[in-house]
């Protein structure tokens, strides 16, 4: 306990967290969907904070072009499954964290089974099919969902299904045509952007765990080109 207190003292010293909040963090079971640009900072900061059970679902292998923004990986990890490399990273950072690698693609057949064991789901996926599958499963299972997206210089963050709050379909009822939309493959993304957005997602997650005030029925819009942060109610 003394070692744990020393390790997490800088967050325990925060009045709104304290020892009881740290216990809640240690008891939390969190699932991260996607171990890419958004998932990387989320995994890093939740593991550092001492989240007791941290699962990550991703079926991709690391490619060299991922390294400009997916900062938990190294050149030696290229060609390896991301969840395996993420597991190595978390183990080296914080051996107290129970890390669960889920090397699976999220589908309509497995989404509820994958999500069910966890208290909070964090969606860092990069396509609308997965986002809506995860959103709908969280609504059906009554799970909290922390949502984020990025493109070029811009990002979005929201908290869905929190104490009866709204969900993704309350903003956009149906997913848009994925083929008609720009993405990071076509327009790119500057590396620090997912670090900023992912850090906000990790912050919201820790604040949820510690029963603090979080975004509720609001979409946070982040524009790092013009340095504008706005919230839109929905």
N, C-alpha and C positions, 0 to 999 in steps of 0.2 A: 504493500500500500504506500509506503514511504517513497519507493522508487516511482510509482505511478504519480504520486502527488508532485514530485519534483519534475517529472517529465511533462505533465500537463498543467503545471502551476500557472503559466501565463494566461491560460484560459480559465482556470479555476479561480484566479484572482478577480475575474470579471463578476460583478455583483449578480448579474442576471443568470450566470452559469453556476459558479460555486461547485462544491463537492457533489451535491445532489445532481446538478446538471451533467457533470462528468460521468456519474454513474448511469445516467440515462443514455449518454453517448456510448458508453461501453456496452450497454444492453441492447442498443439499436441494431436492427437488421435492415440493411440497405442494399437495393439492387440497382446497378448502373447498366443501362442499355446502351451499348456502344463504348468501345475503348479507344476512340479516335481523338479528334481535336478537342471536343468538349469533355469526353470521358477522362482524358489524361489529367487535367487539373482537378477534376472532381475526385478521381481515385487518389491522387496525391494528397489533397488536403483532408479528405475524410479519413484516410489511413493515418495521416499525421495527427489528426485530432483524437484518434483512438476509437473510432467506430468499431464495435465489437465484432460484427459480422458484415463483411463487405463482399457481395457477389457481383460479378461482371459478366454480361452476356455479349459475346461478339464472335463471329465466325470467320473474320478476315485474317489474313497474314499481313505483316508489316511490309510496306514498300518504301523505297528510298525517298519518294516525294512526301511521305508522311512526316518526315523528321523535322520539317520547318515549324511544326506546330504541336506535334504529339510528343511532349517533352519527357515523358516517363520512359521513353525508349532510346536505344543507342544503335549505332551502325551495326554492331554485332547481332542485333535482333532482326535485321532485315531478312525476310523470307520465313520467319517463324510466326506461329499463331500469336495474335496480340494478347489473348488471355493468358497464355503461358508466360510471355514476357512481363505482363502486368503483375502476374503472381510473383515472379522473381523480384520485381521492383518493390512491391508491398512487403514481402518477406524481409528484404534488406532494410527497408525504412522503419517498419514497426512489426516485430515478430509477434506481438500480442494480438494483432488483428487476424481473425479467422477469415481467410480469403477463399472464395468459392469461384473457380473459373467455369464458365458455362460456354463451351464452344459450340454454339448452336445459332442458327438463323431464326429470328422471331417469325413465327407463322401463326395463322389462325388456329392451327391444330395444337400448338404447344404454348401459346402465350399465357394462358391462365395458369397452366401447370408451373411455368417458370416464375411467374410473378407471385403466386399464392403465398409462399413462405415468408415474404418480406413485409416490413412495416411501411417503407417508403420506396418508391420507384423513381429513378432519375433517368429521364429520356434525353440521351445525347446522340440519338440516331440521325442519319443524314438523308432520310427520304420520308415522304408523306405516308406511304403504305405502312411502314413500321410505326410512325407516330400515331396514326389513327388506331392501329391494332392495339398498341400499348394503352392509349387513352381509353378506349372502349373497355378493355379488360380491367383497368383500374376502376372505372365507374362500376362495372358489374361486381367486382370483388370488394369495393369500398376501400381501395388503396389510395394513399396520397401520391400525387405525381408532381415532380419538379421538372419543368419543361424548358428546353433551351434550343435556340437555332442560331446559325451564323452564316454570313455571306459577305465576302469582300471586307468592308469596314464596319458592317452593321450586325447587330445581334438582338435577340429577344429572349426574355425570361418570364415565366409565369409559374404560379403554383395552382394546380388543379385539384378538385375533389377534396378540398381541405375544410373539414367541419361543415359539410354541406355546400361548399362553394361550387362555382361553375366549372366546366371542363372545356376542352379544345373545341368541341362541336358547338359550344355557345359563342365562339368567335367565328369559326368557319364551319358551317354545318356539314359540308362534304369536302373531301380532299380535292385539291386542284389537279389538273392533268400534269403529272410529274414531267412528262416529255416536253411540255411547253414552258417549263420554268427554268431559270438560270440556276446553276449550282456551282460548288467550289471547283469542280473539274473544268468548267467553262470560264468562270469569272475569277476564280482564285480566292484566296483568303490570306490576309497578312497574319503571320504567326501569333503575335501577342493577342489578337482578338479573341480566339477561343480561350486563351488564358484568362482574359478579363471576364468573359461570359461564364466560363466554367467555374471560376472562383466565386462569382455571384451565386451560381447554382449550389455550390458547396456551402456557402454561407447560409442560404435559405434553408438548406437541409439541416444544418446544425441548429439553426434557430427554431425550426419545427420540432426537432428532437427535444430541445430545452424549453418548449412551450412559450416561445417569444413571438412577438408580432412579425408577420410575414406578408408578402404580397397576397392579396385576396381579391379576386375578381378584377385584377388589374394586369395589364400586359406592359412590362418594362421594355422600352425601346432604347437601344444603345447605338449611338452614331459616333464612332471614333474618328471619322474624317473631320467632322465639324464640332466634335466634343459636345454633343447634346444628349442628355438623358431625359426621357419623357415617360410618363405613365398614362396608359389609356384604359379607362374603365370599360368593362364589358358585362 
